[in-house]
Amino acid sequence: MSSEYVIVTPMKNEFSNLKNLISCVIRQTIKPKLWVIVDDGSTDLSRSFLESISCQIPFLKIIDMSSESRDMLIHYSKVVLHGINFAKKTIKFDFLG
């Protein structure tokens, strides 16, 4: 059984949570084949922090989501779907988280 998986993480102004999240993901026994973080217009240090460490995490890809007016539930779904579509175009995988 294959264990290749992708993680899609929506992000907006999550700087205070990123170190812990990254630590949890990189400590996994089986690393994801791809980890897509969808930046939904962060205005804090989230994006610059991720860019500064991305060279140390080869499976991490940061993508942008264009800003638009939002209904939070619908918009959240769009952000996640944006990441899933990117992953599907980029690699083959067996599981999605």
C-alpha positions in Angstrom: 0.0 0.0 0.0 1.3 3.4 -0.9 1.5 6.1 1.7 2.1 9.2 -0.4 0.0 12.0 0.9 -0.6 15.7 0.5 -1.5 18.3 3.1 -3.4 21.4 2.2 -3.3 24.2 4.9 -5.2 27.4 4.5 -3.4 30.3 6.2 -4.2 33.9 7.0 -2.2 35.7 9.7 -1.1 32.5 11.5 2.5 33.6 12.4 2.0 32.7 16.1 1.0 29.2 15.2 3.4 28.4 12.4 6.4 27.2 14.3 4.3 24.6 16.2 2.5 23.5 13.1 5.7 23.1 11.1 7.3 21.2 13.9 4.4 18.7 14.0 4.5 18.1 10.3 8.3 17.6 10.0 8.3 15.2 12.9 6.0 12.8 11.2 7.5 9.4 10.5 6.2 9.5 6.9 6.6 12.9 5.5 4.0 14.3 3.0 4.9 14.2 -0.6 3.7 17.8 -0.8 2.5 20.3 1.7 0.6 23.2 0.1 0.1 26.2 2.3 -2.5 28.6 0.7 -1.8 32.2 1.9 -5.2 34.0 1.9 -3.7 37.5 2.1 -1.7 37.4 5.4 -0.7 40.8 6.7 1.5 39.6 9.5 4.9 37.9 9.3 3.4 34.5 8.2 4.5 34.7 4.6 8.0 36.0 5.1 8.6 33.4 7.9 7.5 30.6 5.6 9.6 31.9 2.7 12.7 32.1 5.0 12.4 28.4 6.0 11.0 26.9 2.8 14.4 25.9 1.6 14.7 23.6 4.6 11.5 21.8 3.9 11.7 20.4 0.3 8.0 19.3 0.2 6.6 22.7 1.3 5.0 24.9 -1.4 3.4 28.3 -0.6 0.8 29.6 -3.0 -1.4 32.7 -2.9 -5.1 33.1 -3.0 -6.4 36.3 -4.6 -8.4 38.5 -2.2 -12.1 38.8 -2.8 -15.2 39.6 -0.8 -16.1 36.7 1.4 -18.7 34.7 3.1 -16.4 32.9 5.6 -17.7 29.4 5.0 -17.8 29.6 1.2 -14.5 31.4 1.1 -12.8 28.9 3.3 -13.9 26.1 1.0 -12.6 28.1 -2.0 -9.2 28.5 -0.3 -8.9 24.8 0.4 -10.1 23.8 -3.1 -7.4 26.2 -4.5 -4.8 24.2 -2.7 -6.2 20.8 -3.7 -6.4 21.8 -7.3 -2.7 23.0 -7.2 -1.7 19.6 -5.6 -3.7 17.6 -8.2 -1.9 19.5 -11.0 1.5 19.1 -9.4 1.9 15.4 -8.3 0.1 12.1 -7.9 -0.9 11.2 -4.4 -3.0 8.6 -2.5 -4.3 10.6 0.5 -5.2 14.2 1.2 -5.3 15.9 4.6 
